[in-house]
């Protein structure tokens, strides 16, 4: 994981700086984590297929498009995911979701929009800056609260935007934000526990996708 480097003046206590960084990390998590939803995919016969992440944007939930039709980590090991439930972090409430904007052909961009009964204030977005500190949020295993991984924006090249961070299975669809909690993109791809370079769908692609689906874009 990329560590945040801070240049220290002689008169600055490293303990104070460490405490300030920890407070910033906690502030980002406190701002973003209530929006991060655990998504559970089921096959046509109701069998569990996989668990993913998403986040609330106004009246919809943004997630990774490849979870629609997902057939398990080994291709074809299960029937594809066709139905989804949300589990919300604030109170553990669960509900069925409606797919209101399906994944585009070839998952380009790798996005899907779902809708339940809840809504939330949307995250602000910002420009992508190479090597900026980032936070990826998502769910791991059976956890009912989102985890947070800190890293940096390692590539801003269109088509291959990526971050350097640690992310477990289940993070796909989770938000990637900067140190102010502003949205940079959406975690995509099938992630393993040792992968340190993670592709993301950039916020400008999400903005266009939202508008094309008839929903408000990013601010």
Secondary structure, 3 states (H helix, E strand, C coil): CCCCCCCCCCCCCHHHHHHHHHHHHHHHHHHHHHHEEEEEEECCCCCEEEEEEEEEEECEEEECHHHCCCCCCCCCCCCCCCEEEEECCCCCCEEEEEEEECCCHHHCCCCEEEECCCCECCCCECCCCCCCEEEEEECCCCCCCCEEEEEEEEECCCCCCEEECCCCCCCCCCEEECCCCCEEEEECCCCCCCCCEEEEEEHHHHHHHHHHCCCCCCC
